[in-house]
């Protein structure tokens, strides 16, 4: 991910400490997997969760092995020790939906039994509103990725995680001078975060349109997962709907989740997924 367009946004998830999503987990689906892979962008890479502008995959909500995060991987390992050492982070900072078919191919080559995918923040958080990924292009990329997974890993379970509510970041950070400076200096998510203190109707409408694009992406994720069949689960917008606080976002860029944010993302997304 670049400084201009950090991914994934931690955006999101600064997430307030506590709670598990109210969305019930799916019914039991059999024994826990013995291998897993994560697909996505910088949030899945744990970017800025342990050091200055570096990936921190050990602190990934999905496949990380840092005990403080209690990732999907560690939660599953507590139930099935066979997954130990078989946790592959195939995400790439800066990735967009268009990169998911390639990451899916990598997961297939790893012969994993469980895959998580969190993508879309970089498709909405771009240099300007006009450069956001279209809804149809987003869906096409997701469908191609899922098609690769289904053909290559027909028995694997796939969890699609909703894109965080990026407008929430603006809401909790617009009155913080350090956050505004970081957003401007590094050109972060200017489609949404440009002119953060403006109350002009045009800026308010722009922020709403970017948020709507994220909602549209999540709708496509839900529909694509439903079309995939019973081996796919969507989090029913648990991550999108989770309120996060600025204190769960890295103070280096005020965009990506810090370690606390990654831990809560792990909790919320895992609770909304498969019940092993």
C-alpha positions, 0 to 999 in steps of 0.5 A: 500500500502506498502512502497516498492510498493506504489500504485497507483501511484501518479505517476502520476498525478502530473499534471500540473495545468490547463487544462481540457482534450481535450477528449470530455465528453460522451453524456448526460446519464440521471440524475446525480447518487444519489450514487457512489463508487470508486475502485482502489489503493492508488491514489484513497485513496488519499495516502500522500495527507494530511499526512505522509504515510497515506490514505487521502480519503477526498482528493480522486479525485473520492469520496473525500469531500474536497472542494479543490479537487472538486472530482467527488462526489462534482461535482455531488453533485452540480447537485444532492444533493441526492448523499450527504453522499452516496460516498463510497471509496472502494479502498485499498492502495497497490491494484492490478488488482487482487483485483478489483473483490473483490472491485466490490463486495463491490460496488454491496453491496452498491447498487451504481449508479456510479463507478470509477475504476483506477487500474494498477499502482501497476501492473507495478510498482513492485520490478523488471521488472520480477514481473510485472503483465502479460497483460493477467492476468490484463485483466482477473481480470478487466473482472471479476470485470466488470462482477460482476458490470454488474451482480449486478448493471446492470444500474450503470454507470462505468468509467474506468480511464487510468493508468498514464504514469509512465515513466513521473515520472522518466522523471520529477524526475530523476534530483531531488536528493530528489526524487531519495533518496525517490525512493531508500530508500522506494524501490518505483517502482523499475521496472521503477525507479531503477538506475534513472540517468543511461543512459545505453542502458539496463536501457533505454530499461527497462524503455520503456518496463515498459511504454509499459506494462502500454500502454498495460494495458490501451488498455485492459481497453479500450477493456474491457469497450467497451465489457461491453456496453454503461454503461461503459466509458473509458477516452480515455487515458486522464489521461495517456496522461496528462503531470504532473509536479513534483510539483504536487507529494508528497514530502514525496515519490515523487510518489503519487499525492499531493492535487494539483495533486488530484485536477487536476486528478479529473478535467481531469478524470471527463471531460473525463467521463459521461456528467450528 
